[in-house]
């Protein structure tokens, strides 16, 4: 293969399976440098007794090349907690590294770039949550995992987009109330409200990737690609989900594509997710649009290598904060997981209740 000409035989052979998964997204010109970095990183992992958690939104060479565990943020943190490795490298954003530290307080958690933040996590603080609780005494606070440790420490229970409806209904029953505070993603809260009779009090936090999608995008895609199946993430506006064929978490969208293998599919989410799934189902034709997350794209093979080589950019969380935040995360983990990652049925929604926006 021409792509291996600049590689020694051992590197070429070791990285050949990765090349097969990424060759639709990485050029032959780029691959030799990437293959060497992948080989170096995988050797450093053994030397440092480390694992790399690669989020769904990482680029394919990271996701398929060096990720020991891949998936959504909570799934990654849970896998890291089960691992015997002493070092965790978070190939994702800062709140994910904090969640890993919360669930694995005795392990060293590193992030390759300290500026890999999150617009949603930055939309709310622990002080904000304390004020919300003063305004709505007695109501449980359900917090999306896409939040800082400071916010989780003020939370009663966390949720993901896959189990938000389940967690909201559990919290309402457990507290004996008919309203629940669900923060910080406004669109997730509105989409959850359409699936439950529990009243939702929401915060105006938004993901800069998902808030940019419009229903008009969906209609345009249908006209251009009438046979394509359109899947949307619940951090998108309600009318986007209403126009899609399927709406669900990253895990639910992945399960849908892997099991149904539609001929053409549009994922209304971050661009790299489609690229990563494509590596496992090459027969599926993935079509845009998608939006890039500038925070996720701060993570590269080079800074992962540097992070492991120099053991730099450790993520820490105060012990008292870990104790409080761990309770909220563990409550969610202890709930029986849904049989399948929840879908958001915006056409047959059981109950539409206006969301109270703080």
C-alpha positions as CSV (number, residue, x, y, z in Angstrom):
1,X,0.0,0.0,0.0
2,X,1.3,3.5,-0.9
3,X,0.2,4.8,2.4
4,X,2.8,2.6,4.2
5,X,5.8,3.7,2.2
6,X,6.9,6.2,4.7
7,X,6.4,3.9,7.7
8,X,8.7,1.1,9.0
9,X,7.2,-2.3,8.8
10,X,6.4,-2.7,12.5
11,X,4.5,0.6,12.6
12,X,2.7,-0.1,9.4
13,X,1.5,-3.5,10.6
14,X,0.5,-2.3,14.0
15,X,-1.6,0.5,12.7
16,X,-3.1,-1.2,9.6
17,X,-6.4,-2.0,11.4
18,X,-6.7,1.7,12.4
19,X,-6.0,2.8,8.8
20,X,-8.9,0.7,7.6
21,X,-11.3,2.5,9.9
22,X,-10.0,6.1,9.3
23,X,-9.0,6.0,5.6
24,X,-12.2,7.8,4.5
25,X,-11.3,10.7,6.8
26,X,-7.5,10.8,6.9
27,X,-5.4,11.5,3.8
28,X,-2.4,9.3,2.9
29,X,-0.3,12.4,3.3
30,X,-1.3,12.8,6.9
31,X,-1.3,9.1,7.9
32,X,2.4,8.4,8.4
33,X,2.8,11.1,11.1
34,X,-0.5,10.0,12.7
35,X,0.5,6.3,12.6
36,X,3.8,7.1,14.4
37,X,2.0,9.2,17.0
38,X,-0.5,6.4,17.6
39,X,2.3,3.9,18.1
40,X,4.1,6.2,20.4
41,X,1.0,6.9,22.5
42,X,0.1,3.2,22.8
43,X,3.6,2.5,24.0
44,X,3.4,5.3,26.6
45,X,0.1,3.9,27.9
46,X,1.9,0.7,28.8
47,X,4.8,2.6,30.4
48,X,2.5,4.9,32.4
49,X,-0.1,2.3,33.3
50,X,-2.7,4.6,31.6
51,X,-6.0,4.3,29.7
52,X,-7.4,6.8,27.3
53,X,-11.1,7.7,27.3
54,X,-12.1,8.8,23.8
55,X,-15.4,10.6,23.5
56,X,-17.7,10.1,20.6
57,X,-16.8,13.6,19.3
58,X,-13.0,12.9,19.1
59,X,-11.6,12.7,15.6
60,X,-11.3,9.2,14.1
61,X,-7.6,8.8,14.5
62,X,-8.0,9.4,18.2
63,X,-11.2,7.4,18.6
64,X,-10.1,4.4,16.7
65,X,-6.3,4.7,17.2
66,X,-5.7,5.3,20.9
67,X,-9.0,5.1,22.7
68,X,-9.2,2.3,25.2
69,X,-12.8,3.1,26.0
70,X,-15.0,5.0,23.6
71,X,-18.5,6.4,24.1
72,X,-20.4,9.1,25.9
73,X,-19.0,11.0,28.9
74,X,-20.6,9.1,31.7
75,X,-20.0,5.7,30.0
76,X,-16.3,6.6,29.8
77,X,-16.1,7.7,33.4
78,X,-17.7,4.4,34.5
79,X,-15.3,2.3,32.5
80,X,-12.4,4.2,33.9
81,X,-13.6,3.5,37.4
82,X,-13.7,-0.2,36.6
83,X,-10.1,-0.1,35.2
84,X,-7.1,-1.1,37.2
85,X,-5.0,1.6,35.4
86,X,-3.4,4.2,37.6
87,X,-3.7,7.1,35.0
88,X,-6.7,8.3,33.1
89,X,-6.2,10.5,30.0
90,X,-9.5,12.3,29.1
91,X,-9.7,12.7,25.3
92,X,-12.7,15.0,25.7
93,X,-13.5,18.2,27.6
94,X,-12.8,19.4,31.1
95,X,-16.1,18.5,32.8
96,X,-15.6,14.9,31.6
97,X,-12.2,14.8,33.2
98,X,-13.7,16.1,36.5
99,X,-16.4,13.4,36.3
100,X,-13.7,10.8,35.9
101,X,-11.9,12.2,39.0
102,X,-15.2,12.1,40.9
103,X,-15.6,8.4,40.2
104,X,-11.9,7.6,40.4
105,X,-10.6,9.9,43.2
106,X,-7.4,7.7,43.7
107,X,-6.3,7.8,40.1
108,X,-4.4,10.5,38.3
109,X,-6.6,12.2,35.7
110,X,-5.0,14.1,32.9
111,X,-6.4,16.3,30.1
112,X,-4.3,17.1,27.0
113,X,-5.5,20.7,26.8
114,X,-6.7,22.8,29.8
115,X,-8.7,25.0,27.4
116,X,-10.9,22.1,26.2
117,X,-14.0,23.5,27.9
118,X,-17.7,23.3,27.1
119,X,-20.3,26.1,26.5
120,X,-23.0,24.1,28.3
121,X,-20.8,23.4,31.4
122,X,-19.8,27.1,31.5
123,X,-23.4,28.2,31.4
124,X,-24.0,27.7,35.1
125,X,-22.1,27.6,38.4
126,X,-22.6,26.1,41.8
127,X,-23.5,29.5,43.1
128,X,-26.3,29.7,40.5
129,X,-27.7,26.3,41.6
130,X,-27.7,27.5,45.3
131,X,-29.8,30.5,44.3
132,X,-32.2,28.3,42.3
133,X,-32.7,26.0,45.3
134,X,-33.5,29.0,47.4
135,X,-36.1,30.1,44.8
136,X,-37.7,26.7,44.6
137,X,-37.3,25.1,48.0
138,X,-38.2,21.4,48.2
139,X,-37.8,20.6,44.5
140,X,-35.2,18.1,43.4
141,X,-32.4,19.3,41.2
142,X,-31.6,17.1,38.3
143,X,-28.3,18.1,36.6
144,X,-27.1,17.0,33.2
145,X,-23.6,15.3,33.4
146,X,-22.3,18.1,31.0
147,X,-21.6,20.3,34.1
148,X,-18.7,21.1,36.4
149,X,-17.9,19.3,39.6
150,X,-19.0,22.5,41.4
151,X,-22.5,22.2,39.9
152,X,-22.7,18.4,40.5
153,X,-21.9,19.0,44.2
154,X,-25.1,21.1,44.5
155,X,-27.2,18.5,42.7
156,X,-29.6,15.8,43.9
157,X,-29.1,13.5,41.0
158,X,-27.4,13.6,37.6
159,X,-28.7,12.5,34.3
160,X,-27.6,11.9,30.7
161,X,-29.6,12.5,27.5
162,X,-30.2,8.8,27.4
163,X,-31.9,8.6,30.8
164,X,-33.1,12.1,31.5
165,X,-36.8,11.3,31.3
166,X,-36.3,8.3,33.6
167,X,-34.3,10.3,36.1
168,X,-36.8,13.2,36.1
169,X,-39.7,10.8,36.8
170,X,-37.8,9.0,39.5
171,X,-36.9,12.3,41.3
172,X,-40.5,13.6,41.2
173,X,-41.7,10.3,42.7
174,X,-38.9,10.1,45.3
175,X,-39.4,13.7,46.5
176,X,-43.2,13.5,46.2
177,X,-43.5,16.5,43.9
178,X,-45.0,17.3,40.5
179,X,-42.2,19.6,39.3
180,X,-38.4,19.0,38.9
181,X,-35.5,21.4,38.2
182,X,-33.6,20.2,35.2
183,X,-30.5,22.1,34.3
184,X,-28.6,23.5,32.5
185,X,-29.6,22.6,28.9
186,X,-32.7,24.5,27.9
187,X,-33.4,22.3,24.8
188,X,-32.8,19.0,26.6
189,X,-35.3,20.2,29.3
190,X,-37.9,21.2,26.7
191,X,-37.5,17.9,24.9
192,X,-37.8,16.0,28.2
193,X,-40.9,18.0,29.1
194,X,-42.6,16.6,25.9
195,X,-42.0,13.1,27.1
196,X,-43.4,13.3,30.7
197,X,-46.2,14.7,32.8
198,X,-43.7,16.0,35.3
199,X,-43.3,19.8,35.2
200,X,-39.9,21.1,34.2
201,X,-38.1,24.2,35.5
202,X,-35.2,24.9,33.2
203,X,-32.1,27.1,32.8
204,X,-31.0,28.8,29.5
205,X,-27.9,26.9,28.9
206,X,-27.1,25.7,25.4
207,X,-24.6,23.6,23.5
208,X,-22.9,25.7,20.8
209,X,-22.9,22.7,18.5
210,X,-26.5,21.7,18.7
211,X,-28.3,25.1,19.2
212,X,-27.2,26.1,15.7
213,X,-29.3,23.4,13.9
214,X,-32.6,24.6,12.5
215,X,-35.7,22.8,11.3
216,X,-35.0,24.3,7.9
217,X,-31.8,22.3,7.8
218,X,-33.8,19.1,8.1
219,X,-36.3,20.1,5.4
220,X,-33.5,21.0,3.1
221,X,-31.8,17.7,3.7
222,X,-35.0,15.8,2.9
223,X,-35.4,17.6,-0.4
224,X,-31.8,16.9,-1.4
225,X,-31.7,13.3,0.0
226,X,-35.2,12.0,0.1
227,X,-34.1,8.5,1.1
228,X,-31.9,9.5,4.0
229,X,-32.9,8.8,7.6
230,X,-32.3,11.8,9.9
231,X,-31.3,11.4,13.5
232,X,-31.1,14.3,16.0
233,X,-29.6,14.8,19.4
234,X,-31.9,16.1,22.2
235,X,-29.7,19.1,22.8
236,X,-31.1,20.4,19.6
237,X,-34.2,22.7,19.5
238,X,-37.6,21.0,19.7
239,X,-38.6,21.7,16.1
240,X,-35.4,20.0,14.9
241,X,-36.3,16.9,16.8
242,X,-39.9,17.1,15.5
243,X,-38.6,17.2,12.0
244,X,-36.2,14.3,12.4
245,X,-37.0,10.6,11.9
246,X,-35.4,9.6,15.2
247,X,-34.2,11.6,18.2
248,X,-31.9,10.2,20.9
249,X,-28.7,10.3,22.8
250,X,-25.3,9.6,21.2
251,X,-25.7,6.0,22.4
252,X,-29.2,5.8,21.0
253,X,-28.1,7.2,17.6
254,X,-25.1,4.8,17.5
255,X,-27.3,1.8,18.3
256,X,-29.8,2.9,15.6
257,X,-27.2,3.1,12.9
258,X,-25.3,-0.1,14.0
259,X,-28.5,-2.2,14.2
260,X,-30.5,-0.8,11.2
261,X,-27.6,0.1,8.9
262,X,-29.7,2.5,6.8
263,X,-28.4,3.1,3.3
264,X,-28.1,6.9,3.9
265,X,-28.2,8.7,7.3
266,X,-27.8,12.2,8.5
267,X,-26.6,12.7,12.1
268,X,-27.7,16.1,13.5
269,X,-24.9,16.4,16.0
270,X,-21.1,16.9,16.2
271,X,-19.3,16.0,12.9
272,X,-16.8,13.5,14.3
273,X,-19.5,11.2,15.6
274,X,-20.5,10.3,12.0
275,X,-16.9,9.8,11.0
276,X,-16.3,7.4,14.0
277,X,-19.4,5.3,13.3
278,X,-18.5,5.1,9.7
279,X,-15.3,3.3,10.6
280,X,-17.5,0.4,12.0
281,X,-20.2,0.4,9.3
282,X,-18.5,1.4,6.0
283,X,-21.5,0.4,4.0
284,X,-23.6,3.3,5.5
285,X,-23.5,6.6,3.6
286,X,-23.3,9.5,6.1
287,X,-24.4,12.8,4.8
288,X,-24.0,16.3,6.4
289,X,-24.9,18.7,7.8
290,X,-22.9,18.7,11.1
291,X,-21.3,21.2,13.3
292,X,-17.8,21.1,14.8
293,X,-17.1,21.5,18.5
294,X,-14.1,23.9,18.8
295,X,-13.5,22.6,22.4
296,X,-13.3,18.9,21.4
297,X,-11.1,19.7,18.5
298,X,-8.4,21.1,20.9
299,X,-7.6,17.5,21.6
300,X,-5.1,16.0,19.2
301,X,-2.8,13.0,18.9
302,X,0.2,15.4,19.5
303,X,-1.1,16.8,22.8
304,X,-2.3,13.4,24.0
305,X,1.3,12.2,23.4
306,X,2.8,15.2,25.2
307,X,0.3,14.8,28.1
308,X,1.3,11.2,28.7
309,X,5.0,11.7,28.0
310,X,5.3,14.7,30.5
311,X,2.4,13.7,32.8
312,X,1.0,17.2,32.6
313,X,-2.3,19.0,33.0
314,X,-3.6,17.0,35.9
315,X,-7.3,17.6,36.8
316,X,-8.1,17.8,40.5
317,X,-11.3,18.3,42.4
318,X,-11.4,19.2,46.1
319,X,-12.2,16.3,48.4
320,X,-15.3,17.8,49.9
321,X,-16.6,18.6,46.4
322,X,-15.9,15.0,45.2
323,X,-17.9,13.6,48.1
324,X,-21.0,15.7,47.4
325,X,-20.8,15.3,43.6
326,X,-20.2,11.6,43.8
327,X,-23.5,11.2,45.6
328,X,-25.4,12.8,42.7
329,X,-23.6,10.8,40.1
330,X,-23.9,7.5,42.0
331,X,-27.6,8.0,42.5
332,X,-28.0,8.0,38.7
333,X,-25.7,5.0,38.2
334,X,-27.7,3.0,40.8
335,X,-31.0,3.5,38.9
336,X,-31.8,0.5,36.7
337,X,-30.6,1.5,33.3
338,X,-33.2,1.6,30.5
339,X,-33.4,-1.5,28.4
340,X,-32.3,0.6,25.4
341,X,-31.1,4.2,25.3
342,X,-34.2,6.3,25.4
343,X,-35.5,7.9,22.2
344,X,-37.4,11.2,22.2
345,X,-40.7,10.7,20.4
346,X,-41.7,14.3,19.5
347,X,-44.7,13.2,17.3
348,X,-46.4,11.0,19.9
349,X,-45.3,13.0,22.9
350,X,-47.5,12.0,25.8
351,X,-47.8,15.4,27.4
352,X,-46.8,18.9,26.4
353,X,-46.3,21.2,29.4
354,X,-44.7,24.6,29.0
355,X,-41.3,24.7,30.5
356,X,-40.7,27.4,33.2
357,X,-37.4,29.0,32.2
358,X,-35.5,30.6,35.1
